[in-house]
Amino acid sequence: MWSLHPRYLDPRGLVAQWREALLARAVLAGLTRGYRQHPQLLRFRQCADPGRAIAAYLAEVHAEAVRRGYRFDPAKLEPAGCAQLAVTRGQIEYEWGHLAAKLQARSPEWLRQFGPADAPEPHPLFQVVPGGIAEWEVRARSAGTDAPPPRTSRPPRT
């Protein structure tokens, strides 16, 4: 889940973010067994009320969708509101590089509208603080969990 403002996400990315945040909400509420150990959920679990924090996250993703004229179901929103969560400048910069590479590959015209972003804005839930890449991100990278799953080959049909 991106720490970046949802406006940077292309249409495909915004839809994926909505779905991923809804799944994260279900995980935080204990409604599903999958995705429970995802490192990015740690920042929500560390706040006083993880449910309200993920609700605030979802509300901003929904607001961006509304600005674009999309029809994300507002019935999926819950009461939100919590103090801002911290995100490090290094994490924002890391995510911007990662997102820019994705957009360059799949939606370069979307990326061009932002130009060279020296300091991309965070998602409004987050307040930027000094620091490097988040520890949960470093652990995920070293474990290889940010890489796509290996493709499985199928035997040829006969």
Chimera marker file (.cmm) of the C-alpha trace (Angstrom):
<marker_set name="trace">
<marker id="1" x="0.000" y="0.000" z="0.000" r="1" g="1" b="0" radius="0.5"/>
<marker id="2" x="1.466" y="3.274" z="-1.123" r="1" g="1" b="0" radius="0.5"/>
<marker id="3" x="2.464" y="5.984" z="1.316" r="1" g="1" b="0" radius="0.5"/>
<marker id="4" x="2.244" y="8.387" z="-1.627" r="1" g="1" b="0" radius="0.5"/>
<marker id="5" x="-0.773" y="10.564" z="-2.330" r="1" g="1" b="0" radius="0.5"/>
<marker id="6" x="-3.304" y="8.590" z="-4.413" r="1" g="1" b="0" radius="0.5"/>
<marker id="7" x="-3.263" y="11.263" z="-7.130" r="1" g="1" b="0" radius="0.5"/>
<marker id="8" x="0.037" y="9.830" z="-8.377" r="1" g="1" b="0" radius="0.5"/>
<marker id="9" x="-1.592" y="6.495" z="-9.171" r="1" g="1" b="0" radius="0.5"/>
<marker id="10" x="-2.709" y="5.849" z="-12.709" r="1" g="1" b="0" radius="0.5"/>
<marker id="11" x="-6.215" y="4.407" z="-13.171" r="1" g="1" b="0" radius="0.5"/>
<marker id="12" x="-5.004" y="0.827" z="-12.892" r="1" g="1" b="0" radius="0.5"/>
<marker id="13" x="-2.971" y="1.655" z="-9.793" r="1" g="1" b="0" radius="0.5"/>
<marker id="14" x="-5.830" y="3.487" z="-8.099" r="1" g="1" b="0" radius="0.5"/>
<marker id="15" x="-8.218" y="0.574" z="-8.591" r="1" g="1" b="0" radius="0.5"/>
<marker id="16" x="-5.575" y="-1.835" z="-7.287" r="1" g="1" b="0" radius="0.5"/>
<marker id="17" x="-4.957" y="0.422" z="-4.280" r="1" g="1" b="0" radius="0.5"/>
<marker id="18" x="-8.670" y="0.485" z="-3.431" r="1" g="1" b="0" radius="0.5"/>
<marker id="19" x="-8.868" y="-3.302" z="-3.549" r="1" g="1" b="0" radius="0.5"/>
<marker id="20" x="-5.657" y="-3.786" z="-1.580" r="1" g="1" b="0" radius="0.5"/>
<marker id="21" x="-6.767" y="-1.353" z="1.129" r="1" g="1" b="0" radius="0.5"/>
<marker id="22" x="-10.132" y="-3.137" z="1.418" r="1" g="1" b="0" radius="0.5"/>
<marker id="23" x="-8.269" y="-6.410" z="1.846" r="1" g="1" b="0" radius="0.5"/>
<marker id="24" x="-5.988" y="-4.793" z="4.442" r="1" g="1" b="0" radius="0.5"/>
<marker id="25" x="-9.051" y="-3.629" z="6.354" r="1" g="1" b="0" radius="0.5"/>
<marker id="26" x="-10.407" y="-7.185" z="6.405" r="1" g="1" b="0" radius="0.5"/>
<marker id="27" x="-7.044" y="-8.482" z="7.608" r="1" g="1" b="0" radius="0.5"/>
<marker id="28" x="-6.826" y="-5.882" z="10.380" r="1" g="1" b="0" radius="0.5"/>
<marker id="29" x="-10.366" y="-6.781" z="11.464" r="1" g="1" b="0" radius="0.5"/>
<marker id="30" x="-9.450" y="-10.475" z="11.607" r="1" g="1" b="0" radius="0.5"/>
<marker id="31" x="-11.871" y="-11.403" z="8.825" r="1" g="1" b="0" radius="0.5"/>
<marker id="32" x="-9.382" y="-13.239" z="6.613" r="1" g="1" b="0" radius="0.5"/>
<marker id="33" x="-6.349" y="-15.441" z="7.062" r="1" g="1" b="0" radius="0.5"/>
<marker id="34" x="-4.445" y="-14.410" z="3.966" r="1" g="1" b="0" radius="0.5"/>
<marker id="35" x="-2.152" y="-11.373" z="3.872" r="1" g="1" b="0" radius="0.5"/>
<marker id="36" x="-1.869" y="-11.313" z="7.701" r="1" g="1" b="0" radius="0.5"/>
<marker id="37" x="1.917" y="-11.110" z="7.726" r="1" g="1" b="0" radius="0.5"/>
<marker id="38" x="2.236" y="-8.419" z="5.063" r="1" g="1" b="0" radius="0.5"/>
<marker id="39" x="4.919" y="-6.053" z="6.350" r="1" g="1" b="0" radius="0.5"/>
<marker id="40" x="3.061" y="-2.886" z="5.361" r="1" g="1" b="0" radius="0.5"/>
<marker id="41" x="0.278" y="-3.682" z="7.812" r="1" g="1" b="0" radius="0.5"/>
<marker id="42" x="2.722" y="-3.164" z="10.675" r="1" g="1" b="0" radius="0.5"/>
<marker id="43" x="2.342" y="0.620" z="10.485" r="1" g="1" b="0" radius="0.5"/>
<marker id="44" x="-1.418" y="0.332" z="10.879" r="1" g="1" b="0" radius="0.5"/>
<marker id="45" x="-1.135" y="-2.200" z="13.689" r="1" g="1" b="0" radius="0.5"/>
<marker id="46" x="1.183" y="0.127" z="15.603" r="1" g="1" b="0" radius="0.5"/>
<marker id="47" x="-1.409" y="2.885" z="15.906" r="1" g="1" b="0" radius="0.5"/>
<marker id="48" x="-4.005" y="3.077" z="18.673" r="1" g="1" b="0" radius="0.5"/>
<marker id="49" x="-6.927" y="2.138" z="16.426" r="1" g="1" b="0" radius="0.5"/>
<marker id="50" x="-5.850" y="0.232" z="13.293" r="1" g="1" b="0" radius="0.5"/>
<marker id="51" x="-9.436" y="0.032" z="12.002" r="1" g="1" b="0" radius="0.5"/>
<marker id="52" x="-9.900" y="3.792" z="12.018" r="1" g="1" b="0" radius="0.5"/>
<marker id="53" x="-6.453" y="4.294" z="10.473" r="1" g="1" b="0" radius="0.5"/>
<marker id="54" x="-7.179" y="1.995" z="7.522" r="1" g="1" b="0" radius="0.5"/>
<marker id="55" x="-10.610" y="3.629" z="7.211" r="1" g="1" b="0" radius="0.5"/>
<marker id="56" x="-8.904" y="7.025" z="6.934" r="1" g="1" b="0" radius="0.5"/>
<marker id="57" x="-6.565" y="5.581" z="4.321" r="1" g="1" b="0" radius="0.5"/>
<marker id="58" x="-9.488" y="4.217" z="2.318" r="1" g="1" b="0" radius="0.5"/>
<marker id="59" x="-11.397" y="7.502" z="2.586" r="1" g="1" b="0" radius="0.5"/>
<marker id="60" x="-8.588" y="9.339" z="0.803" r="1" g="1" b="0" radius="0.5"/>
<marker id="61" x="-8.351" y="6.716" z="-1.927" r="1" g="1" b="0" radius="0.5"/>
<marker id="62" x="-12.116" y="7.025" z="-2.370" r="1" g="1" b="0" radius="0.5"/>
<marker id="63" x="-11.891" y="10.838" z="-2.473" r="1" g="1" b="0" radius="0.5"/>
<marker id="64" x="-9.319" y="10.625" z="-5.269" r="1" g="1" b="0" radius="0.5"/>
<marker id="65" x="-11.580" y="8.233" z="-7.177" r="1" g="1" b="0" radius="0.5"/>
<marker id="66" x="-14.504" y="10.654" z="-6.822" r="1" g="1" b="0" radius="0.5"/>
<marker id="67" x="-12.316" y="13.531" z="-8.085" r="1" g="1" b="0" radius="0.5"/>
<marker id="68" x="-11.646" y="11.458" z="-11.192" r="1" g="1" b="0" radius="0.5"/>
<marker id="69" x="-15.299" y="10.554" z="-11.705" r="1" g="1" b="0" radius="0.5"/>
<marker id="70" x="-14.899" y="6.889" z="-10.743" r="1" g="1" b="0" radius="0.5"/>
<marker id="71" x="-17.638" y="5.030" z="-8.925" r="1" g="1" b="0" radius="0.5"/>
<marker id="72" x="-15.956" y="3.321" z="-5.995" r="1" g="1" b="0" radius="0.5"/>
<marker id="73" x="-18.675" y="2.095" z="-3.656" r="1" g="1" b="0" radius="0.5"/>
<marker id="74" x="-19.014" y="4.597" z="-0.783" r="1" g="1" b="0" radius="0.5"/>
<marker id="75" x="-20.907" y="1.948" z="1.203" r="1" g="1" b="0" radius="0.5"/>
<marker id="76" x="-17.535" y="0.266" z="1.731" r="1" g="1" b="0" radius="0.5"/>
<marker id="77" x="-16.313" y="3.245" z="3.759" r="1" g="1" b="0" radius="0.5"/>
<marker id="78" x="-16.404" y="3.209" z="7.543" r="1" g="1" b="0" radius="0.5"/>
<marker id="79" x="-16.031" y="5.971" z="10.115" r="1" g="1" b="0" radius="0.5"/>
<marker id="80" x="-12.509" y="7.257" z="9.843" r="1" g="1" b="0" radius="0.5"/>
<marker id="81" x="-10.290" y="9.542" z="11.752" r="1" g="1" b="0" radius="0.5"/>
<marker id="82" x="-7.064" y="9.169" z="13.581" r="1" g="1" b="0" radius="0.5"/>
<marker id="83" x="-3.845" y="11.019" z="14.135" r="1" g="1" b="0" radius="0.5"/>
<marker id="84" x="-1.466" y="11.059" z="11.224" r="1" g="1" b="0" radius="0.5"/>
<marker id="85" x="0.968" y="8.180" z="11.017" r="1" g="1" b="0" radius="0.5"/>
<marker id="86" x="4.662" y="8.819" z="10.461" r="1" g="1" b="0" radius="0.5"/>
<marker id="87" x="6.366" y="7.929" z="7.196" r="1" g="1" b="0" radius="0.5"/>
<marker id="88" x="10.022" y="8.635" z="6.585" r="1" g="1" b="0" radius="0.5"/>
<marker id="89" x="11.320" y="10.843" z="3.786" r="1" g="1" b="0" radius="0.5"/>
<marker id="90" x="13.437" y="7.889" z="2.635" r="1" g="1" b="0" radius="0.5"/>
<marker id="91" x="10.336" y="5.717" z="2.369" r="1" g="1" b="0" radius="0.5"/>
<marker id="92" x="8.513" y="8.341" z="0.310" r="1" g="1" b="0" radius="0.5"/>
<marker id="93" x="11.521" y="8.680" z="-2.004" r="1" g="1" b="0" radius="0.5"/>
<marker id="94" x="11.854" y="4.910" z="-2.311" r="1" g="1" b="0" radius="0.5"/>
<marker id="95" x="8.158" y="4.517" z="-3.137" r="1" g="1" b="0" radius="0.5"/>
<marker id="96" x="8.298" y="7.358" z="-5.644" r="1" g="1" b="0" radius="0.5"/>
<marker id="97" x="11.164" y="5.653" z="-7.478" r="1" g="1" b="0" radius="0.5"/>
<marker id="98" x="9.303" y="2.345" z="-7.432" r="1" g="1" b="0" radius="0.5"/>
<marker id="99" x="6.038" y="3.886" z="-8.631" r="1" g="1" b="0" radius="0.5"/>
<marker id="100" x="7.767" y="5.979" z="-11.302" r="1" g="1" b="0" radius="0.5"/>
<marker id="101" x="9.376" y="2.832" z="-12.712" r="1" g="1" b="0" radius="0.5"/>
<marker id="102" x="5.997" y="1.061" z="-12.799" r="1" g="1" b="0" radius="0.5"/>
<marker id="103" x="4.332" y="4.047" z="-14.458" r="1" g="1" b="0" radius="0.5"/>
<marker id="104" x="7.142" y="4.424" z="-16.989" r="1" g="1" b="0" radius="0.5"/>
<marker id="105" x="6.494" y="0.858" z="-18.076" r="1" g="1" b="0" radius="0.5"/>
<marker id="106" x="2.689" y="0.798" z="-18.106" r="1" g="1" b="0" radius="0.5"/>
<marker id="107" x="1.508" y="4.408" z="-18.273" r="1" g="1" b="0" radius="0.5"/>
<marker id="108" x="4.284" y="6.845" z="-19.245" r="1" g="1" b="0" radius="0.5"/>
<marker id="109" x="1.775" y="9.532" z="-20.244" r="1" g="1" b="0" radius="0.5"/>
<marker id="110" x="0.404" y="9.479" z="-16.684" r="1" g="1" b="0" radius="0.5"/>
<marker id="111" x="3.875" y="9.842" z="-15.228" r="1" g="1" b="0" radius="0.5"/>
<marker id="112" x="4.725" y="12.798" z="-17.491" r="1" g="1" b="0" radius="0.5"/>
<marker id="113" x="2.047" y="14.977" z="-15.910" r="1" g="1" b="0" radius="0.5"/>
<marker id="114" x="4.032" y="15.071" z="-12.677" r="1" g="1" b="0" radius="0.5"/>
<marker id="115" x="7.431" y="15.965" z="-14.054" r="1" g="1" b="0" radius="0.5"/>
<marker id="116" x="10.450" y="15.432" z="-11.853" r="1" g="1" b="0" radius="0.5"/>
<marker id="117" x="8.974" y="15.271" z="-8.370" r="1" g="1" b="0" radius="0.5"/>
<marker id="118" x="11.663" y="16.347" z="-5.931" r="1" g="1" b="0" radius="0.5"/>
<marker id="119" x="9.372" y="15.839" z="-2.955" r="1" g="1" b="0" radius="0.5"/>
<marker id="120" x="6.247" y="13.868" z="-3.807" r="1" g="1" b="0" radius="0.5"/>
<marker id="121" x="3.394" y="14.355" z="-1.382" r="1" g="1" b="0" radius="0.5"/>
<marker id="122" x="2.425" y="11.588" z="0.992" r="1" g="1" b="0" radius="0.5"/>
<marker id="123" x="-1.032" y="10.136" z="1.361" r="1" g="1" b="0" radius="0.5"/>
<marker id="124" x="-2.818" y="12.588" z="3.721" r="1" g="1" b="0" radius="0.5"/>
<marker id="125" x="-2.835" y="9.956" z="6.483" r="1" g="1" b="0" radius="0.5"/>
<marker id="126" x="0.942" y="10.212" z="6.704" r="1" g="1" b="0" radius="0.5"/>
<marker id="127" x="3.214" y="12.897" z="8.067" r="1" g="1" b="0" radius="0.5"/>
<marker id="128" x="6.739" y="12.883" z="6.652" r="1" g="1" b="0" radius="0.5"/>
<marker id="129" x="9.555" y="12.633" z="9.176" r="1" g="1" b="0" radius="0.5"/>
<marker id="130" x="13.300" y="12.364" z="8.618" r="1" g="1" b="0" radius="0.5"/>
<marker id="131" x="14.689" y="8.901" z="8.036" r="1" g="1" b="0" radius="0.5"/>
<marker id="132" x="15.533" y="6.214" z="5.543" r="1" g="1" b="0" radius="0.5"/>
<marker id="133" x="13.536" y="3.404" z="4.019" r="1" g="1" b="0" radius="0.5"/>
<marker id="134" x="11.112" y="1.847" z="6.497" r="1" g="1" b="0" radius="0.5"/>
<marker id="135" x="12.391" y="-1.219" z="8.312" r="1" g="1" b="0" radius="0.5"/>
<marker id="136" x="9.411" y="-3.293" z="7.146" r="1" g="1" b="0" radius="0.5"/>
<marker id="137" x="10.275" y="-2.376" z="3.546" r="1" g="1" b="0" radius="0.5"/>
<marker id="138" x="13.911" y="-3.335" z="3.993" r="1" g="1" b="0" radius="0.5"/>
<marker id="139" x="12.915" y="-6.692" z="5.486" r="1" g="1" b="0" radius="0.5"/>
<marker id="140" x="10.462" y="-7.325" z="2.653" r="1" g="1" b="0" radius="0.5"/>
<marker id="141" x="13.084" y="-6.481" z="0.032" r="1" g="1" b="0" radius="0.5"/>
<marker id="142" x="15.727" y="-8.691" z="1.629" r="1" g="1" b="0" radius="0.5"/>
<marker id="143" x="13.209" y="-11.539" z="1.831" r="1" g="1" b="0" radius="0.5"/>
<marker id="144" x="12.260" y="-10.986" z="-1.803" r="1" g="1" b="0" radius="0.5"/>
<marker id="145" x="8.578" y="-10.444" z="-1.021" r="1" g="1" b="0" radius="0.5"/>
<marker id="146" x="8.323" y="-7.379" z="-3.235" r="1" g="1" b="0" radius="0.5"/>
<marker id="147" x="9.277" y="-9.435" z="-6.273" r="1" g="1" b="0" radius="0.5"/>
<marker id="148" x="6.512" y="-10.960" z="-8.380" r="1" g="1" b="0" radius="0.5"/>
<marker id="149" x="5.859" y="-14.625" z="-7.724" r="1" g="1" b="0" radius="0.5"/>
<marker id="150" x="7.757" y="-16.993" z="-9.988" r="1" g="1" b="0" radius="0.5"/>
<marker id="151" x="5.907" y="-18.111" z="-13.068" r="1" g="1" b="0" radius="0.5"/>
<marker id="152" x="5.041" y="-21.719" z="-13.221" r="1" g="1" b="0" radius="0.5"/>
<marker id="153" x="5.464" y="-23.483" z="-16.498" r="1" g="1" b="0" radius="0.5"/>
<marker id="154" x="2.801" y="-25.830" z="-17.716" r="1" g="1" b="0" radius="0.5"/>
<marker id="155" x="3.569" y="-28.932" z="-19.662" r="1" g="1" b="0" radius="0.5"/>
<marker id="156" x="2.619" y="-28.640" z="-23.323" r="1" g="1" b="0" radius="0.5"/>
<marker id="157" x="-0.795" y="-29.945" z="-24.244" r="1" g="1" b="0" radius="0.5"/>
<marker id="158" x="-0.769" y="-33.137" z="-26.182" r="1" g="1" b="0" radius="0.5"/>
<link id1="1" id2="2" r="1" g="1" b="0" radius="0.2"/>
<link id1="2" id2="3" r="1" g="1" b="0" radius="0.2"/>
<link id1="3" id2="4" r="1" g="1" b="0" radius="0.2"/>
<link id1="4" id2="5" r="1" g="1" b="0" radius="0.2"/>
<link id1="5" id2="6" r="1" g="1" b="0" radius="0.2"/>
<link id1="6" id2="7" r="1" g="1" b="0" radius="0.2"/>
<link id1="7" id2="8" r="1" g="1" b="0" radius="0.2"/>
<link id1="8" id2="9" r="1" g="1" b="0" radius="0.2"/>
<link id1="9" id2="10" r="1" g="1" b="0" radius="0.2"/>
<link id1="10" id2="11" r="1" g="1" b="0" radius="0.2"/>
<link id1="11" id2="12" r="1" g="1" b="0" radius="0.2"/>
<link id1="12" id2="13" r="1" g="1" b="0" radius="0.2"/>
<link id1="13" id2="14" r="1" g="1" b="0" radius="0.2"/>
<link id1="14" id2="15" r="1" g="1" b="0" radius="0.2"/>
<link id1="15" id2="16" r="1" g="1" b="0" radius="0.2"/>
<link id1="16" id2="17" r="1" g="1" b="0" radius="0.2"/>
<link id1="17" id2="18" r="1" g="1" b="0" radius="0.2"/>
<link id1="18" id2="19" r="1" g="1" b="0" radius="0.2"/>
<link id1="19" id2="20" r="1" g="1" b="0" radius="0.2"/>
<link id1="20" id2="21" r="1" g="1" b="0" radius="0.2"/>
<link id1="21" id2="22" r="1" g="1" b="0" radius="0.2"/>
<link id1="22" id2="23" r="1" g="1" b="0" radius="0.2"/>
<link id1="23" id2="24" r="1" g="1" b="0" radius="0.2"/>
<link id1="24" id2="25" r="1" g="1" b="0" radius="0.2"/>
<link id1="25" id2="26" r="1" g="1" b="0" radius="0.2"/>
<link id1="26" id2="27" r="1" g="1" b="0" radius="0.2"/>
<link id1="27" id2="28" r="1" g="1" b="0" radius="0.2"/>
<link id1="28" id2="29" r="1" g="1" b="0" radius="0.2"/>
<link id1="29" id2="30" r="1" g="1" b="0" radius="0.2"/>
<link id1="30" id2="31" r="1" g="1" b="0" radius="0.2"/>
<link id1="31" id2="32" r="1" g="1" b="0" radius="0.2"/>
<link id1="32" id2="33" r="1" g="1" b="0" radius="0.2"/>
<link id1="33" id2="34" r="1" g="1" b="0" radius="0.2"/>
<link id1="34" id2="35" r="1" g="1" b="0" radius="0.2"/>
<link id1="35" id2="36" r="1" g="1" b="0" radius="0.2"/>
<link id1="36" id2="37" r="1" g="1" b="0" radius="0.2"/>
<link id1="37" id2="38" r="1" g="1" b="0" radius="0.2"/>
<link id1="38" id2="39" r="1" g="1" b="0" radius="0.2"/>
<link id1="39" id2="40" r="1" g="1" b="0" radius="0.2"/>
<link id1="40" id2="41" r="1" g="1" b="0" radius="0.2"/>
<link id1="41" id2="42" r="1" g="1" b="0" radius="0.2"/>
<link id1="42" id2="43" r="1" g="1" b="0" radius="0.2"/>
<link id1="43" id2="44" r="1" g="1" b="0" radius="0.2"/>
<link id1="44" id2="45" r="1" g="1" b="0" radius="0.2"/>
<link id1="45" id2="46" r="1" g="1" b="0" radius="0.2"/>
<link id1="46" id2="47" r="1" g="1" b="0" radius="0.2"/>
<link id1="47" id2="48" r="1" g="1" b="0" radius="0.2"/>
<link id1="48" id2="49" r="1" g="1" b="0" radius="0.2"/>
<link id1="49" id2="50" r="1" g="1" b="0" radius="0.2"/>
<link id1="50" id2="51" r="1" g="1" b="0" radius="0.2"/>
<link id1="51" id2="52" r="1" g="1" b="0" radius="0.2"/>
<link id1="52" id2="53" r="1" g="1" b="0" radius="0.2"/>
<link id1="53" id2="54" r="1" g="1" b="0" radius="0.2"/>
<link id1="54" id2="55" r="1" g="1" b="0" radius="0.2"/>
<link id1="55" id2="56" r="1" g="1" b="0" radius="0.2"/>
<link id1="56" id2="57" r="1" g="1" b="0" radius="0.2"/>
<link id1="57" id2="58" r="1" g="1" b="0" radius="0.2"/>
<link id1="58" id2="59" r="1" g="1" b="0" radius="0.2"/>
<link id1="59" id2="60" r="1" g="1" b="0" radius="0.2"/>
<link id1="60" id2="61" r="1" g="1" b="0" radius="0.2"/>
<link id1="61" id2="62" r="1" g="1" b="0" radius="0.2"/>
<link id1="62" id2="63" r="1" g="1" b="0" radius="0.2"/>
<link id1="63" id2="64" r="1" g="1" b="0" radius="0.2"/>
<link id1="64" id2="65" r="1" g="1" b="0" radius="0.2"/>
<link id1="65" id2="66" r="1" g="1" b="0" radius="0.2"/>
<link id1="66" id2="67" r="1" g="1" b="0" radius="0.2"/>
<link id1="67" id2="68" r="1" g="1" b="0" radius="0.2"/>
<link id1="68" id2="69" r="1" g="1" b="0" radius="0.2"/>
<link id1="69" id2="70" r="1" g="1" b="0" radius="0.2"/>
<link id1="70" id2="71" r="1" g="1" b="0" radius="0.2"/>
<link id1="71" id2="72" r="1" g="1" b="0" radius="0.2"/>
<link id1="72" id2="73" r="1" g="1" b="0" radius="0.2"/>
<link id1="73" id2="74" r="1" g="1" b="0" radius="0.2"/>
<link id1="74" id2="75" r="1" g="1" b="0" radius="0.2"/>
<link id1="75" id2="76" r="1" g="1" b="0" radius="0.2"/>
<link id1="76" id2="77" r="1" g="1" b="0" radius="0.2"/>
<link id1="77" id2="78" r="1" g="1" b="0" radius="0.2"/>
<link id1="78" id2="79" r="1" g="1" b="0" radius="0.2"/>
<link id1="79" id2="80" r="1" g="1" b="0" radius="0.2"/>
<link id1="80" id2="81" r="1" g="1" b="0" radius="0.2"/>
<link id1="81" id2="82" r="1" g="1" b="0" radius="0.2"/>
<link id1="82" id2="83" r="1" g="1" b="0" radius="0.2"/>
<link id1="83" id2="84" r="1" g="1" b="0" radius="0.2"/>
<link id1="84" id2="85" r="1" g="1" b="0" radius="0.2"/>
<link id1="85" id2="86" r="1" g="1" b="0" radius="0.2"/>
<link id1="86" id2="87" r="1" g="1" b="0" radius="0.2"/>
<link id1="87" id2="88" r="1" g="1" b="0" radius="0.2"/>
<link id1="88" id2="89" r="1" g="1" b="0" radius="0.2"/>
<link id1="89" id2="90" r="1" g="1" b="0" radius="0.2"/>
<link id1="90" id2="91" r="1" g="1" b="0" radius="0.2"/>
<link id1="91" id2="92" r="1" g="1" b="0" radius="0.2"/>
<link id1="92" id2="93" r="1" g="1" b="0" radius="0.2"/>
<link id1="93" id2="94" r="1" g="1" b="0" radius="0.2"/>
<link id1="94" id2="95" r="1" g="1" b="0" radius="0.2"/>
<link id1="95" id2="96" r="1" g="1" b="0" radius="0.2"/>
<link id1="96" id2="97" r="1" g="1" b="0" radius="0.2"/>
<link id1="97" id2="98" r="1" g="1" b="0" radius="0.2"/>
<link id1="98" id2="99" r="1" g="1" b="0" radius="0.2"/>
<link id1="99" id2="100" r="1" g="1" b="0" radius="0.2"/>
<link id1="100" id2="101" r="1" g="1" b="0" radius="0.2"/>
<link id1="101" id2="102" r="1" g="1" b="0" radius="0.2"/>
<link id1="102" id2="103" r="1" g="1" b="0" radius="0.2"/>
<link id1="103" id2="104" r="1" g="1" b="0" radius="0.2"/>
<link id1="104" id2="105" r="1" g="1" b="0" radius="0.2"/>
<link id1="105" id2="106" r="1" g="1" b="0" radius="0.2"/>
<link id1="106" id2="107" r="1" g="1" b="0" radius="0.2"/>
<link id1="107" id2="108" r="1" g="1" b="0" radius="0.2"/>
<link id1="108" id2="109" r="1" g="1" b="0" radius="0.2"/>
<link id1="109" id2="110" r="1" g="1" b="0" radius="0.2"/>
<link id1="110" id2="111" r="1" g="1" b="0" radius="0.2"/>
<link id1="111" id2="112" r="1" g="1" b="0" radius="0.2"/>
<link id1="112" id2="113" r="1" g="1" b="0" radius="0.2"/>
<link id1="113" id2="114" r="1" g="1" b="0" radius="0.2"/>
<link id1="114" id2="115" r="1" g="1" b="0" radius="0.2"/>
<link id1="115" id2="116" r="1" g="1" b="0" radius="0.2"/>
<link id1="116" id2="117" r="1" g="1" b="0" radius="0.2"/>
<link id1="117" id2="118" r="1" g="1" b="0" radius="0.2"/>
<link id1="118" id2="119" r="1" g="1" b="0" radius="0.2"/>
<link id1="119" id2="120" r="1" g="1" b="0" radius="0.2"/>
<link id1="120" id2="121" r="1" g="1" b="0" radius="0.2"/>
<link id1="121" id2="122" r="1" g="1" b="0" radius="0.2"/>
<link id1="122" id2="123" r="1" g="1" b="0" radius="0.2"/>
<link id1="123" id2="124" r="1" g="1" b="0" radius="0.2"/>
<link id1="124" id2="125" r="1" g="1" b="0" radius="0.2"/>
<link id1="125" id2="126" r="1" g="1" b="0" radius="0.2"/>
<link id1="126" id2="127" r="1" g="1" b="0" radius="0.2"/>
<link id1="127" id2="128" r="1" g="1" b="0" radius="0.2"/>
<link id1="128" id2="129" r="1" g="1" b="0" radius="0.2"/>
<link id1="129" id2="130" r="1" g="1" b="0" radius="0.2"/>
<link id1="130" id2="131" r="1" g="1" b="0" radius="0.2"/>
<link id1="131" id2="132" r="1" g="1" b="0" radius="0.2"/>
<link id1="132" id2="133" r="1" g="1" b="0" radius="0.2"/>
<link id1="133" id2="134" r="1" g="1" b="0" radius="0.2"/>
<link id1="134" id2="135" r="1" g="1" b="0" radius="0.2"/>
<link id1="135" id2="136" r="1" g="1" b="0" radius="0.2"/>
<link id1="136" id2="137" r="1" g="1" b="0" radius="0.2"/>
<link id1="137" id2="138" r="1" g="1" b="0" radius="0.2"/>
<link id1="138" id2="139" r="1" g="1" b="0" radius="0.2"/>
<link id1="139" id2="140" r="1" g="1" b="0" radius="0.2"/>
<link id1="140" id2="141" r="1" g="1" b="0" radius="0.2"/>
<link id1="141" id2="142" r="1" g="1" b="0" radius="0.2"/>
<link id1="142" id2="143" r="1" g="1" b="0" radius="0.2"/>
<link id1="143" id2="144" r="1" g="1" b="0" radius="0.2"/>
<link id1="144" id2="145" r="1" g="1" b="0" radius="0.2"/>
<link id1="145" id2="146" r="1" g="1" b="0" radius="0.2"/>
<link id1="146" id2="147" r="1" g="1" b="0" radius="0.2"/>
<link id1="147" id2="148" r="1" g="1" b="0" radius="0.2"/>
<link id1="148" id2="149" r="1" g="1" b="0" radius="0.2"/>
<link id1="149" id2="150" r="1" g="1" b="0" radius="0.2"/>
<link id1="150" id2="151" r="1" g="1" b="0" radius="0.2"/>
<link id1="151" id2="152" r="1" g="1" b="0" radius="0.2"/>
<link id1="152" id2="153" r="1" g="1" b="0" radius="0.2"/>
<link id1="153" id2="154" r="1" g="1" b="0" radius="0.2"/>
<link id1="154" id2="155" r="1" g="1" b="0" radius="0.2"/>
<link id1="155" id2="156" r="1" g="1" b="0" radius="0.2"/>
<link id1="156" id2="157" r="1" g="1" b="0" radius="0.2"/>
<link id1="157" id2="158" r="1" g="1" b="0" radius="0.2"/>
</marker_set>
